[in-house]
Amino acid sequence: MDKQAAGRWYFGWNIVAAATVLTLLTVGLRMGIGPFFLPMAESLGFSRSLLSAIVAVGMLCYGLAMPLAGHLVNVRGTRFVLLAGTAIVVLSSIWTAFARGPVEFLLSFGVALSVGLAFTSPVALTPVISRWFTRQRGMALFFLSTGSMAGIALMTPTLAFAISAAGWQGTLLGFAAIFALFTVPVALFVVRDQAPEHTDLLPGDASRRRAATAEAASRAPAMALPQAVRSMPFWKIALGLFACGFSMNLLGTHGMPMLMDHGFDATTSSLGIGLIGLVAIFSTLVLGRMSDQLERRNILAAIYLVRGLGFFALAAVGTHWELYLAATIGGVVWAGSIALSSAILADVYGVRLVGVLYGLAYLGHQVGGMISSWLGGWAYEAFGTHWIAFGAAGALLVLAALVSLRLPVRGLPRQAAAA
């Protein structure tokens, strides 16, 4: 008998809650490079270009480790990947705090920490949530985006305050301790890879029972991984995530420096960036509900389009009210692209392949992040303007919106995915 029907709490929501907080911490640090950027550069004697290049390599390593994380989840399970990632995060944070030269900092902060964060990122959590949810899969996956947005909203000003009080090294070590204290118990006692037979479906609902049958069929090896990777929907998702990563990591790395170059102080700049995430927390819940009712590709296209226009606006702000208005509008559509992309992958290719495919598609996200992290620093030093990087982000997002409209409708048979 369905646990929800019996009036009992569905355990899958415990997994979602833990995954959301874990995403807050992981993405909060990954996207919270902005508060660290100038203190690191000044402390270590690095130029903006050099530190931007190290951050860019870190973004690439973060993306390259994600397919490996997705593969290990399938082979060794979610618990193993989370515990391994936590160990890497703690050790690499200690190494980074004591690193001095560019090469040592590149290996500790750019490579090792990025791998650890990738192993504890949403790519390790999407498969288990996809297995536990069918009827409310969109909503469940959107909670991961809520965690991402909460990470931006809460972690950016929190990290900025902590760095001003304890320095960037002490802040990083404190984060590593809190991260381990949360993640280890979650991995050991909350995360369960085996879901109930009918997941979150309601009994007596014929249409949803048919969905359960289709879901079970999707777990059969009807489409091989190489075939899925060669299909057009996968590459359309990957292109959208490239634009998403380009824009999100540009904002996370160079958003605060850009606003401070516009004349805003550090507190106002961090609050402006944080406001985007704060608004997105609430809009994500609405978008998650919509994603289970409307065509996901249309919502994804709207998110990319409005976000692209928001980047043009953010690069032009000059007053406090303009900053907060642009941040509020941008926050409405800031979340959801990653959750919708993973949900569409599960719809088209089934939950058996979603972990690896999500990891591979997310590599495009990090390639975009790598390019924008480097471009933001280099273009400003070379031309004295942030318009090159932020304008490119806006243009890519508008293009992603057009491509997303060509994605398959929800529920398209997977044998048609290659069309």
Summary of the structure (lengths in Angstrom):
residues: 419
radius of gyration: 20.5
end to end distance: 39.3
largest distance: 65.9
contacts: 1649
relative contact order: 0.16
helix: 80%
strand: 0%
